[in-house]
Amino acid sequence: MNNKTKQSKGGIERAKKLSPERRSEIARNAALVKSGGFKAIHKGSFKEVLGLDIPCYVLNDSAHTAVISQRGMAQALGFTSIRGDTFPSFLTTQFISDYAGSELLKNSSHPIVFKTNIDGGEVKAHGYDVTILIDICQAIVKANDDNRLKSNQTFLVKNASIILQASAKLGIRELVYKLAGYNSTKAAVIAAFREYILEEARKWSKEFPDDLYAEWQRLYDIPVPVRGRNWEHYHLTLKFIYLPLAKSNGKLLALLKEAKKESKGKKYDKLHQFLNEIGLTALRAHIWQVVGIAKTSQSVEEYERRFSLAFGGQLPFEFDE
């Protein structure tokens, strides 16, 4: 028996295991491709909720696949310099390969080609099933938890976290609506998603977000303070934020010394500028990495073990005078 015959028999056996509904769906989609491919039957934009004109579509396949354009995927993740290959190139990065999984990479390696109307004419467009964006965001968050992101990729975890939280909240709300027989309007859905996006974005605007202290309170069984923060919060902030960030495998210390050396008598000018421009970015990235570790830890032991793995069990050090 040649290979072609073996493959044919294998395909027949796999087809037998599929449900009648799934076989019908595959047949309908195959017919669509044969008759000229997929077409966008609805078109929209994320401009109302994200402020970004990211095109989205609903296709004419049996599942009415929701699609975001190839460029739109890159925009949603926060890339500012966008070309046609920005998102496909991003999918080839090592940490995405390690965390996304083979099935996701396989599905995302070939964008969906479909037809849509632009300025009255029909053109070909390229996009991805919108659920791929959620999978990519989850991979980014996991990679950040394991300290795999580069310093210039911190914008990715911010955008990924906002998208995940807003989508999850809207998704569970819409599920309840459907189960309860309530049909929400387009305006209501947009308003809710926008509210969740703004809510999540506000969390990122705080240097020391409430989530950080709420997770420490849970893990360390700290009483909720009536006002402000208590001494335990102060101790944990030093231990898990300032001291590890200060050591930073020696890199931050070297930059601080260089800033002091270049100041030439103006002891604090360069240092102040450094802390505002570079140090603040590092602080924000570090804090949200710690928040991610805390949120996914079930005990103090697990949290401290994962923190130690992420930051190398760093200890405080003394600055030279």
KOLMITI-44921 format. One record per residue (C-alpha): residue number from 1; z, y, x negated. Coordinates in Angstrom, 2 decimals, padded with zeros to 5 digits. Layout:
<sites>
SITE   nr       zz       yy       xx
SITE  NUM        Z        Y        X
...
</sites>
This chain:
<sites>
SITE   nr       zz       yy       xx
SITE    1   000.00   000.00   000.00
SITE    2  -001.03   003.36  -001.52
SITE    3   001.17   006.46  -001.59
SITE    4  -000.74   008.15   001.23
SITE    5  -000.16   005.20   003.54
SITE    6   003.55   005.11   002.61
SITE    7   003.91   008.81   003.37
SITE    8   002.18   008.38   006.73
SITE    9   004.50   005.52   007.71
SITE   10   007.50   007.56   006.56
SITE   11   006.40   010.47   008.71
SITE   12   006.01   008.25   011.74
SITE   13   009.51   006.79   011.26
SITE   14   011.04   010.25   010.94
SITE   15   009.23   011.41   014.07
SITE   16   010.68   008.48   016.05
SITE   17   014.20   009.65   015.23
SITE   18   013.58   013.13   016.67
SITE   19   014.52   013.99   020.24
SITE   20   011.66   014.50   022.74
SITE   21   012.56   018.19   022.92
SITE   22   012.37   018.58   019.13
SITE   23   009.02   016.74   018.99
SITE   24   007.66   019.05   021.70
SITE   25   008.89   022.12   019.83
SITE   26   007.22   020.98   016.59
SITE   27   003.99   020.28   018.47
SITE   28   004.02   023.71   020.15
SITE   29   004.61   025.48   016.84
SITE   30   001.86   023.45   015.17
SITE   31  -000.49   024.48   017.96
SITE   32   000.47   028.12   017.42
SITE   33  -000.36   027.90   013.72
SITE   34  -003.67   026.18   014.50
SITE   35  -004.63   028.85   017.02
SITE   36  -004.08   031.72   014.63
SITE   37  -000.43   031.74   013.68
SITE   38   002.70   033.48   014.84
SITE   39   002.68   036.88   016.51
SITE   40   005.39   039.46   017.09
SITE   41   005.97   039.84   020.82
SITE   42   008.77   042.40   020.39
SITE   43   009.45   044.91   017.63
SITE   44   012.53   046.98   016.87
SITE   45   014.36   048.81   014.11
SITE   46   017.90   049.00   012.70
SITE   47   017.66   052.80   012.48
SITE   48   020.04   053.36   015.40
SITE   49   022.84   051.26   013.91
SITE   50   022.32   051.43   010.13
SITE   51   020.46   054.68   009.74
SITE   52   017.77   052.69   007.95
SITE   53   014.34   052.07   009.42
SITE   54   014.41   048.30   008.88
SITE   55   011.79   046.61   011.09
SITE   56   012.83   043.54   013.08
SITE   57   010.72   041.31   015.30
SITE   58   010.86   038.49   017.83
SITE   59   008.07   035.94   017.39
SITE   60   006.11   033.92   019.93
SITE   61   007.23   030.50   018.65
SITE   62   009.23   028.16   020.90
SITE   63   012.57   029.32   019.44
SITE   64   011.63   033.03   019.70
SITE   65   012.63   033.41   016.07
SITE   66   014.28   036.74   015.19
SITE   67   012.74   038.07   011.98
SITE   68   013.53   040.88   009.54
SITE   69   010.76   042.16   007.30
SITE   70   010.70   041.25   003.62
SITE   71   011.41   044.82   002.55
SITE   72   014.02   045.13   005.29
SITE   73   016.05   042.28   003.78
SITE   74   016.29   044.22   000.50
SITE   75   017.22   047.43   002.33
SITE   76   019.97   045.72   004.34
SITE   77   021.59   044.45   001.13
SITE   78   021.65   047.96  -000.29
SITE   79   018.77   047.94  -002.80
SITE   80   017.48   051.47  -003.28
SITE   81   014.42   050.80  -005.41
SITE   82   012.35   048.49  -003.21
SITE   83   009.02   046.84  -003.88
SITE   84   007.33   044.01  -002.04
SITE   85   008.85   041.46  -004.41
SITE   86   012.41   042.91  -004.54
SITE   87   013.96   040.40  -002.14
SITE   88   011.98   037.33  -003.36
SITE   89   012.94   038.21  -006.95
SITE   90   016.58   038.60  -005.93
SITE   91   016.52   035.08  -004.48
SITE   92   015.70   033.70  -007.93
SITE   93   018.85   035.13  -009.57
SITE   94   021.22   032.54  -010.98
SITE   95   024.22   033.22  -008.77
SITE   96   022.11   032.97  -005.60
SITE   97   020.73   029.65  -006.84
SITE   98   024.28   028.40  -007.47
SITE   99   025.81   029.54  -004.18
SITE  100   023.05   029.60  -001.57
SITE  101   022.22   025.90  -001.56
SITE  102   018.90   024.10  -001.86
SITE  103   018.10   024.18   001.88
SITE  104   018.46   027.96   002.09
SITE  105   016.41   028.48  -001.07
SITE  106   013.74   026.18   000.29
SITE  107   013.59   028.06   003.61
SITE  108   013.59   031.48   001.96
SITE  109   011.03   030.67  -000.72
SITE  110   008.23   030.94   001.84
SITE  111   008.37   034.04   004.09
SITE  112   007.10   033.73   007.64
SITE  113   003.62   035.19   007.95
SITE  114   002.92   036.66   011.38
SITE  115   000.76   039.25   013.08
SITE  116   002.00   042.53   014.47
SITE  117   000.47   045.73   015.79
SITE  118   000.64   048.85   013.63
SITE  119  -001.10   052.04   014.75
SITE  120  -003.10   050.10   017.31
SITE  121  -004.43   047.54   014.85
SITE  122  -003.28   043.96   014.19
SITE  123  -002.03   043.33   010.66
SITE  124  -000.31   040.50   008.81
SITE  125   003.36   040.93   008.02
SITE  126   005.91   038.96   006.04
SITE  127   009.50   038.35   007.09
SITE  128   012.43   035.97   007.17
SITE  129   014.50   034.36   009.89
SITE  130   017.40   036.79   010.36
SITE  131   019.96   033.99   009.90
SITE  132   018.89   033.78   006.25
SITE  133   020.41   037.25   005.75
SITE  134   023.79   035.90   006.91
SITE  135   023.53   032.92   004.55
SITE  136   022.63   035.22   001.64
SITE  137   025.58   037.50   002.44
SITE  138   027.94   034.52   002.43
SITE  139   026.57   033.46  -000.96
SITE  140   027.15   036.97  -002.33
SITE  141   030.77   037.03  -001.13
SITE  142   031.45   033.57  -002.63
SITE  143   029.90   034.59  -005.95
SITE  144   032.01   037.74  -005.98
SITE  145   035.17   035.69  -005.35
SITE  146   034.32   033.68  -008.47
SITE  147   033.65   036.81  -010.53
SITE  148   029.94   036.03  -010.89
SITE  149   028.54   039.44  -009.96
SITE  150   027.54   041.93  -012.65
SITE  151   029.03   045.41  -012.69
SITE  152   025.81   046.90  -011.32
SITE  153   025.82   044.48  -008.36
SITE  154   029.03   045.59  -006.66
SITE  155   027.01   047.32  -003.93
SITE  156   025.87   043.86  -002.82
SITE  157   029.34   042.61  -001.89
SITE  158   030.10   045.82   000.02
SITE  159   026.94   045.55   002.14
SITE  160   027.25   041.78   002.54
SITE  161   030.84   042.06   003.77
SITE  162   029.97   044.78   006.29
SITE  163   027.02   042.77   007.66
SITE  164   029.05   039.56   007.94
SITE  165   032.03   041.14   009.69
SITE  166   029.96   043.19   012.12
SITE  167   027.65   040.27   012.96
SITE  168   030.56   037.87   013.48
SITE  169   032.39   040.25   015.82
SITE  170   029.29   041.05   017.85
SITE  171   028.27   037.38   017.91
SITE  172   031.56   036.10   019.36
SITE  173   031.57   038.92   021.90
SITE  174   028.04   038.13   023.05
SITE  175   028.88   034.42   023.25
SITE  176   031.76   035.16   025.62
SITE  177   029.47   037.39   027.68
SITE  178   026.92   034.58   028.02
SITE  179   029.55   031.94   028.85
SITE  180   031.05   034.24   031.46
SITE  181   027.65   034.98   032.96
SITE  182   027.62   038.65   031.96
SITE  183   024.36   040.13   030.67
SITE  184   024.99   043.01   028.30
SITE  185   022.33   045.69   028.02
SITE  186   020.39   046.60   024.88
SITE  187   022.28   049.90   024.70
SITE  188   025.65   048.12   024.92
SITE  189   024.73   045.68   022.15
SITE  190   023.54   048.48   019.85
SITE  191   026.65   050.54   020.57
SITE  192   028.94   047.58   019.81
SITE  193   027.17   046.67   016.57
SITE  194   027.21   050.28   015.46
SITE  195   030.94   050.46   016.20
SITE  196   031.59   047.33   014.13
SITE  197   029.41   048.59   011.26
SITE  198   031.32   051.87   011.17
SITE  199   034.64   050.03   011.40
SITE  200   033.81   047.83   008.41
SITE  201   032.35   050.74   006.43
SITE  202   035.56   052.71   006.94
SITE  203   037.50   049.91   005.26
SITE  204   035.35   050.31   002.16
SITE  205   035.92   054.06   002.07
SITE  206   039.63   053.64   001.29
SITE  207   040.55   053.17  -002.35
SITE  208   043.45   050.91  -001.36
SITE  209   042.49   049.41   002.01
SITE  210   045.02   048.22   004.57
SITE  211   043.53   044.72   004.26
SITE  212   044.88   044.45   000.70
SITE  213   048.49   045.10   001.70
SITE  214   048.21   043.08   004.93
SITE  215   047.12   040.01   002.93
SITE  216   049.93   040.49   000.39
SITE  217   052.42   040.83   003.25
SITE  218   051.16   037.52   004.67
SITE  219   051.16   035.64   001.37
SITE  220   054.44   036.97  -000.03
SITE  221   056.23   037.21   003.33
SITE  222   056.85   040.93   002.89
SITE  223   058.28   042.83   005.88
SITE  224   055.89   045.38   007.34
SITE  225   057.10   048.82   006.17
SITE  226   057.97   051.36   008.83
SITE  227   056.25   054.10   006.85
SITE  228   054.10   054.07   003.70
SITE  229   054.53   051.28   001.15
SITE  230   057.66   049.62  -000.20
SITE  231   058.62   048.65  -003.77
SITE  232   057.07   045.17  -003.39
SITE  233   053.69   046.73  -002.64
SITE  234   054.10   048.93  -005.71
SITE  235   054.94   045.91  -007.89
SITE  236   051.96   043.88  -006.60
SITE  237   049.58   046.84  -007.06
SITE  238   050.59   047.07  -010.72
SITE  239   050.45   043.32  -011.26
SITE  240   047.14   042.55  -009.56
SITE  241   045.21   045.84  -009.69
SITE  242   046.12   048.24  -012.48
SITE  243   047.20   045.90  -015.29
SITE  244   044.30   043.39  -015.07
SITE  245   041.83   046.26  -014.61
SITE  246   043.28   048.09  -017.61
SITE  247   042.97   045.09  -019.88
SITE  248   039.51   044.13  -018.59
SITE  249   038.94   041.85  -021.59
SITE  250   039.28   044.90  -023.84
SITE  251   036.18   046.70  -022.52
SITE  252   037.96   049.38  -020.53
SITE  253   040.41   050.03  -023.38
SITE  254   037.51   050.62  -025.78
SITE  255   035.91   053.08  -023.36
SITE  256   039.19   054.94  -022.90
SITE  257   039.66   055.28  -026.68
SITE  258   036.07   056.49  -027.05
SITE  259   036.61   059.05  -024.30
SITE  260   039.76   060.34  -026.05
SITE  261   037.98   060.50  -029.42
SITE  262   035.05   062.49  -028.04
SITE  263   037.30   065.02  -026.30
SITE  264   038.04   066.79  -029.69
SITE  265   041.25   068.50  -028.74
SITE  266   040.57   068.64  -025.02
SITE  267   042.68   065.55  -024.51
SITE  268   042.17   065.06  -020.80
SITE  269   038.72   066.48  -020.03
SITE  270   036.61   063.47  -021.00
SITE  271   039.25   061.00  -019.86
SITE  272   039.44   062.63  -016.43
SITE  273   035.65   062.55  -016.13
SITE  274   035.55   058.91  -017.21
SITE  275   038.19   057.83  -014.70
SITE  276   036.39   059.62  -011.90
SITE  277   032.86   058.46  -012.66
SITE  278   033.29   055.01  -014.22
SITE  279   036.87   054.01  -013.65
SITE  280   036.72   054.63  -009.88
SITE  281   033.72   052.32  -009.50
SITE  282   035.51   049.61  -011.47
SITE  283   038.66   050.13  -009.40
SITE  284   036.82   049.75  -006.09
SITE  285   034.98   046.63  -007.23
SITE  286   038.19   045.06  -008.54
SITE  287   040.19   045.83  -005.39
SITE  288   037.67   044.23  -003.07
SITE  289   037.39   041.19  -005.29
SITE  290   041.19   040.82  -005.00
SITE  291   040.98   041.30  -001.21
SITE  292   038.39   038.51  -001.01
SITE  293   040.57   036.13  -003.01
SITE  294   043.66   036.97  -000.92
SITE  295   041.86   036.57   002.43
SITE  296   040.68   033.07   001.57
SITE  297   043.99   031.86   000.10
SITE  298   046.52   029.99   002.21
SITE  299   049.53   030.28  -000.08
SITE  300   050.97   032.34  -002.94
SITE  301   050.27   029.47  -005.33
SITE  302   046.62   029.24  -004.32
SITE  303   046.16   033.01  -004.47
SITE  304   047.70   033.38  -007.93
SITE  305   045.81   030.34  -009.26
SITE  306   042.47   031.69  -008.02
SITE  307   043.32   035.18  -009.27
SITE  308   044.11   033.76  -012.70
SITE  309   040.81   031.85  -012.76
SITE  310   038.86   034.95  -011.75
SITE  311   040.50   037.29  -014.26
SITE  312   041.44   034.96  -017.07
SITE  313   045.20   035.07  -016.56
SITE  314   045.26   038.55  -018.06
SITE  315   048.59   040.04  -019.14
SITE  316   049.57   043.69  -019.52
SITE  317   049.18   045.34  -022.90
SITE  318   050.39   048.55  -024.48
SITE  319   048.05   051.44  -025.17
SITE  320   048.12   052.82  -028.68
SITE  321   049.49   056.34  -028.96
</sites>
